[in-house]
């Protein structure tokens, strides 16, 4: 099951990447949503193998996820891979400079079931695909807006 979204951001590509790679801020956002996050590795040198152990509630059950940064190409791309609760997932974040002050953010999430319970979960997610896709696009859009606002304040 795949989700994808693209947003154009009125900010230089380096600033957008800095916002995407602000792992400490992402961890704080997850904690505010009730997700337990344990980081392994150094956020100041993410290319050396940054990973997280994540625990959260989903559909009334406690879920565990091991998330790792598998590709880190400053200013252009990051790929996060996750394994847990019968699913494997890959999130690909790509940035493209449209002009010196405009950047396109492309985010793709692919989920693959690995167990019977994972297949059941993906099947139930497919039933709510349109609602989940809207939510995914909304989150990416909110992130783009926050990034524009943050860059606008610091300029």
VOGUTI-782085 format. One line per field, with one value per residue: x, y, z of N, C-alpha, C in turn. Coordinates in steps of 0.001 Angstrom, whole numbers, plus 524288, in hexadecimal, padded with zeros to 5 digits. Example, Ala and Ser with C-alpha at 12.3 -4.5 7.8 and 13.67 -1.06 7.14 Angstrom:
# residues 2
nxx	c(83386|83232)
nyy	c(7E9C6|7F736)
nzz	c(81E78|81BA8)
caxx	c(8300C|83566)
cayy	c(7EE6C|7FBDC)
cazz	c(81E78|81BE4)
cxx	c(83390|83264)
cyy	c(7F31C|8001E)
czz	c(81E78|81EBE)
This chain:
# residues 155
nxx	c(80353|80256|80547|805B3|80AA4|80C2A|811D2|81397|81CB5|81F19|82A89|8387E|83F69|846F7|843AE|83A01|83D22|842BD|83A98|834DC|83C3B|83CC1|83D3C|83BF4|8339F|82BC1|82B02|82734|81D66|818AA|81893|81183|8087C|806BB|80D7D|8176E|824D9|83174|83DF9|848D9|8558B|85C39|856D8|85C0C|862E8|85D62|85F31|864F0|85ED9|8541B|8499B|83CEF|8351E|82828|81C0C|80E7A|80081|7F71F|7EB40|7E75E|7EF16|7FBF8|806DA|81344|81E8A|829D0|83199|839FE|843FD|846CC|84ABC|851BB|85330|85810|850BE|84AFB|845E4|83FBF|83E19|8360C|834E1|82C38|82890|81F8F|814FF|810C0|811CD|81959|81F49|82221|82679|82845|82E6D|82FAA|83627|8354E|83AFA|833FA|83565|83E54|8392B|830F4|82BDB|8291F|822D1|82236|81BAC|81B26|814DC|815B9|80F78|81110|80BBC|8102A|80D21|801FA|7FB77|7FF23|7FBEB|7F121|7F045|7F3B8|7EBFC|7E328|7E63F|7E5EF|7DB59|7D8F3|7DE46|7DD1C|7DAC7|7E3AE|7EB5E|7E8C3|7EAD2|7F5AC|7F977|7F62A|7FC63|80673|8051E|80341|80D0E|8132E|80F1C|811BF|81C8B|81E32|81A94|821BF|82B4C|828F9|82831|83267|837C8)
nyy	c(7FB6E|8086D|815DA|8230C|83017|83D35|8498F|856FE|85FC6|86C5B|86ED0|86DF1|8627C|85E6F|8623D|85D51|852DA|8530F|85461|84B23|843EB|845BF|83EDC|83E9E|84593|84024|83766|83C1D|83F56|83597|831BB|838BD|834F8|82C16|823CB|81ADD|81CC8|81865|81BD4|8174E|819BB|824E0|83116|83942|834FE|82ED5|82850|8200F|817CD|818F2|815CF|811D7|80D16|80AF7|80C4B|80B1C|80D5B|8074D|805A2|80171|7FAB1|7F84A|7FC07|7F91F|7FE98|7FE77|807D7|80C6C|8147D|8132B|81762|822DD|82DEC|8399A|844F4|84102|836D1|82D8E|8211E|81961|80D8D|8043D|7FA58|7F1D1|7ECD8|7E5BC|7EAA8|7F08B|7FC75|80744|813F4|81DCA|82977|833E8|83EF2|8499F|853EE|85E0D|86848|87259|87594|86ECB|8624E|8550A|84B9F|83E4E|8338B|8264F|81B15|80DD7|8024E|7F53E|7E903|7DF07|7D6C7|7CEDD|7D4C4|7DE8D|7DEEE|7DF29|7E8C5|7EFB7|7EDB4|7F1AF|7FC05|7FE75|7FEEF|80871|80F21|818D0|82043|81F50|8221A|82C90|8307A|82E91|83508|83E80|83F5B|84020|8495C|8504F|84FC4|85435|85E66|8619F|86173|86942|871D3|871E2|873AD|87D4D|88393|88367|88892)
nzz	c(80000|7FC8A|7FF01|7FAEE|7F971|7F4F5|7F6B5|7F45D|7F92F|7FDDF|7FF8E|800B9|7FC40|80332|80CEA|80DDA|80E1D|81762|81E54|81C9F|81FED|82A76|8340B|83EE9|84096|83B48|841B7|84AE8|84739|84599|84FE4|85471|85029|855A0|853C6|856CD|855F5|85388|850F6|84982|84712|84160|83FA1|83B28|8344F|82C2E|823CA|82737|82A38|82F41|837B2|83CC3|84736|8480B|84E6F|84E6B|84F02|84728|84182|84ADD|84E45|85327|84C06|8466F|840AE|8390C|83455|82A97|8252A|818B4|80F85|80D7C|807BE|807C6|8057B|7FD00|7FE11|806A7|80C3F|813B0|81A6A|81F9D|828DB|82E80|8367C|82F2E|825AA|81B64|81816|80F97|80EBA|8061F|8044A|7FC5D|7F71E|7EE72|7E7EE|7E30C|7E0A8|7E4FB|7EE21|7EFB5|7F253|7EF8A|7F6D5|7F7E8|7FCAD|7FF3E|803B8|805FB|80969|80D41|80F9D|81884|81E6D|821F7|82899|825D5|81B71|81CEB|821EC|81A05|812BD|817F5|8185C|80DD9|80C18|8103F|809EC|80405|80BC2|8122D|80AF3|80920|81327|813C0|80BA5|80FCB|818E8|8146A|80EFB|8175B|81C2E|8143C|8143B|81E78|81D81|815EB|81BBB|8241B|81EE9|81A89|82390|82743|81FBB)
caxx	c(80000|805A4|8034A|8098B|808FE|81002|8109F|81771|81DBF|821DE|82F3F|83CEE|83FBF|84A27|8406D|83607|83FC0|843F4|835B8|833AF|84028|83CA6|83B48|83A45|82E68|82829|82A3B|823BB|81828|816A6|8178E|80CB7|8041C|8065E|810DA|81C67|8291F|836C2|841AC|84DF8|858E7|85D46|853EE|85F9B|86582|8597E|8612D|86785|85B14|85063|84510|83959|8315E|8235E|8179D|809CC|7FB7A|7F462|7E69B|7E6BD|7F35F|8012D|80A08|818DA|820D2|82F5B|83236|83F7A|8454C|849D8|84D64|8520C|85610|856C2|84E16|847A6|842B8|84025|83AAF|8355F|83281|82A04|826C5|81CE2|80F72|80F2C|81245|81E20|81DF6|82654|824F2|82C22|82DAE|83311|835BB|836FA|83B06|83142|83803|84169|835D5|82C67|82D73|824F3|82356|81F47|81BDB|81895|814DC|81409|80ECE|810DC|80ABF|813DC|80A91|7FC50|7F931|80091|7F86D|7EBFF|7F093|7F3EB|7E6D2|7DFA5|7E7EB|7E421|7D5D3|7D8BB|7E27C|7DC59|7DB3A|7E92E|7EE58|7E7BB|7EDBB|7FB34|7FA6F|7F56E|8010F|80ACA|803E0|80435|812B5|8150D|80D8A|814FE|821D4|81E04|81A19|826A8|82F44|82768|82972|83813|83A1D)
cayy	c(80000|80D03|81B27|826CF|83589|84110|84EE9|85AF1|862FC|8713B|86F0A|86B6C|85CDE|85D54|86347|85937|84E16|853CE|85379|84589|84102|8475C|83A1C|83FC2|847DB|83BE8|8343B|83F0C|83F1F|83058|83164|83BA5|831BB|82776|81FAA|81A46|81CBF|817B4|81C8D|814C8|81C63|82A69|8344C|83CE8|831EC|82AD7|824BF|81BAD|813D3|81ACD|81255|812D5|80929|80DFC|80964|80E58|80AB4|807B9|80250|7FEE2|7F728|7FA99|7FA93|7FA58|7FFB4|7FFD5|80B68|80DC2|817F7|80FD6|81AB2|8284F|8310F|83EFF|848A8|83ECF|83237|82A49|81C90|816E7|80863|8029B|7F4FA|7F0D4|7EB87|7E2F2|7EDFD|7F352|8015C|80A8A|81957|82065|82F20|83637|84498|84B6F|859A4|86014|86D4A|87343|87679|86B54|85CD8|85119|8475E|839A0|82F9D|8216B|8171B|808B0|7FE78|7EFE9|7E559|7DAAD|7D28C|7CEC5|7D954|7E308|7DEEC|7E0EC|7EE63|7F271|7ED34|7F571|8013F|7FF40|80068|80E05|81176|81E54|8236C|81F34|8251C|83219|831B9|82E9F|839D3|842EB|83FAF|84218|84ED7|8533C|85011|8580D|86398|862D2|8627D|86E81|875AC|871F4|87639|882C8|88654|883E2|88BCE)
cazz	c(80000|7FBE2|7FF9F|7F90A|7F96F|7F337|7F845|7F2FD|7FDC4|7FCB4|802C9|7FE25|7FD26|807DA|81179|80E25|80FEA|81CEE|82124|81C27|822E8|82FEF|83690|84442|84031|839D9|8466B|84E59|844F7|846AB|8557E|8557D|84E5A|858E3|851CB|85996|8522C|85593|84CB0|849B0|84355|84219|83BE0|8388E|83038|82AE7|81FC7|829D5|82BC9|83325|837FE|84110|848ED|848B9|8508F|84E11|84EDF|84229|8418A|84FDE|84F8F|85378|8477E|846BE|83B97|838D3|82FE9|829C6|820D2|8153E|80BAD|80F35|803F4|8092C|8021D|7F8E9|7FF1F|80B53|80C22|818C8|81A13|82491|8295D|83372|8369F|82A7E|82104|81A0C|8158A|80D82|80DA9|802D3|8044D|7F864|7F662|7E951|7E7A5|7DE76|7DFD8|7E9C1|7F2B0|7EF89|7F2A3|7EF78|7FA9B|7F661|800C9|7FDCA|807CC|80428|80D91|80B55|813E0|818FC|8214A|82137|82B3C|8229A|816E3|81EBB|822EE|814FA|81061|81A79|816B9|80879|80C4A|8119B|806D3|80290|81081|813BE|80718|80A4C|817E9|8126E|808A9|81357|81C3F|8113E|80DF0|81C30|81CD7|81071|8161B|82305|81B94|81390|81FF2|8270B|81BA5|81A1E|82879|8280D|81B8A)
cxx	c(8037C|8028E|80768|8072B|80D7B|80E28|81504|817DD|820D6|8266C|833A4|83D59|842DE|846FC|83C40|83884|84114|83F18|83438|8374D|8408C|83A2D|8395F|834D2|82A66|82703|8268C|81E18|815AC|81541|81283|807D9|803B6|809A1|815DB|820BB|82E4C|83A89|846B0|85153|85924|85A66|85779|862D4|861E2|85B63|863D3|863AF|8579B|84BA1|841CB|83646|82C85|81F08|812E3|804F2|7F90B|7EFFA|7E641|7EB06|7F885|8046A|80FA3|81AF6|82699|83008|837F0|84015|848DB|84CBC|84D3D|85598|854A1|854D3|84A81|8441E|843DE|83C69|83AB2|832C8|830A8|82827|82405|8172D|80D86|80F92|817E0|81C70|822C3|82409|8296A|82AC0|8319D|831F8|837F2|836A6|8385A|83379|83B35|83E17|83106|82E3C|828AA|8265B|81FE4|82005|818B7|81923|812B5|813DB|80E2E|80FDD|80EAB|8118B|804B9|7F9C1|7FA82|7FD21|7F2FA|7EBF8|7F09C|7EE98|7E302|7E12B|7E602|7DE64|7D52A|7DCBE|7E1B8|7DCE5|7E0EC|7EC8B|7ED92|7EAC8|7F38D|7FC94|7F9E8|7FA35|805B5|809F4|804D4|80A0B|81501|813D0|810D5|81A8F|82214|81DDA|81F33|82AEC|82E01|828B8|82F4E|83AA3|83A25)
cyy	c(804CB|81206|81EC1|82C46|838F7|8466E|85274|85EBC|867C9|871E3|86C5E|865A8|85B87|85E28|85F14|85427|84E80|852B9|84DB0|84255|842C8|842ED|83B1D|84221|843AD|83871|836F9|83EEC|839CB|82FBF|8343B|83890|82C9C|822D9|81F87|81996|81C39|817F4|8197D|81756|82231|82D98|8381C|83A35|82D7F|826DF|81FF5|8178C|8156E|8172C|813B7|80DE1|80C37|80A61|80CFF|80AF0|80B89|803BF|7FEF3|7FB21|7FA22|7F886|7FC3A|7FAF8|800E6|802F3|80CC4|8112C|814E3|812E1|8204C|82B2D|836BE|84231|8461C|83A5A|82FC5|825BC|81A25|8119E|806C5|7FCFF|7F464|7EFA0|7E922|7E602|7EFCF|7F846|80444|80FEF|81C00|8262F|83172|83C0B|84608|8515E|85B54|86552|86E34|873E7|872F2|865AC|85955|84CB9|842E8|8358B|82AE1|81D93|81213|804F5|7F913|7EC38|7E0D9|7D5FF|7D2BF|7D379|7DE58|7E370|7E0DD|7E6CC|7F16F|7F22B|7F111|7FB07|8026F|800DE|80639|81124|81748|821E7|823B7|8226F|82AF6|833CA|8321E|833B0|83EA7|843A4|841E2|847DD|85240|853E2|8542C|85D94|86544|86435|867E6|872AA|8763A|874C9|87C04|88600|8872B|88745|8917C)
czz	c(80000|7FCCA|7FD5B|7F905|7F796|7F4DE|7F661|7F78E|7FC1E|80079|7FFC3|7FFB8|80213|80CD8|8122B|8101D|815B6|8203D|8210D|81FA0|8289A|83321|83C19|8444D|83ED5|83E93|84A37|84C5D|84610|84C6D|856F3|853D9|85162|8571A|85510|85594|85508|850F4|84DBB|8457D|84472|83DF4|838FC|8344E|82E91|826DC|82225|82BC9|83045|83313|83CC1|84241|84A75|84AAA|85090|84E1B|8497D|8422F|84668|85170|84FBB|84EE6|8487A|84144|83C46|833CF|82F56|824ED|81D30|81103|80DA7|80B62|804EA|8048E|7FE0D|7FA93|8046E|80A99|8118A|817EA|81F78|8245F|82E95|832BC|83183|82577|82042|81733|813C1|80C6E|80AC8|80299|8007A|7F7F9|7F10D|7E940|7E293|7DCD7|7E4CE|7EEAD|7F2D7|7EF1D|7F269|7F331|7F8BC|7FA9C|7FEFD|80241|80584|808C4|80B28|80FEA|813D0|81BDA|82018|823D9|82839|81DCD|81861|81FB4|81DCE|8124F|812C9|8190E|81135|80855|80D77|80E79|805C1|8074C|8124A|81005|807F7|80F1D|816F2|80F92|80C1F|816D2|8193F|81019|812C1|81D30|81927|81242|81AC7|82158|8191C|817C7|822EF|823F5|81B0C|81EEC|82910|823F0|81CFD)
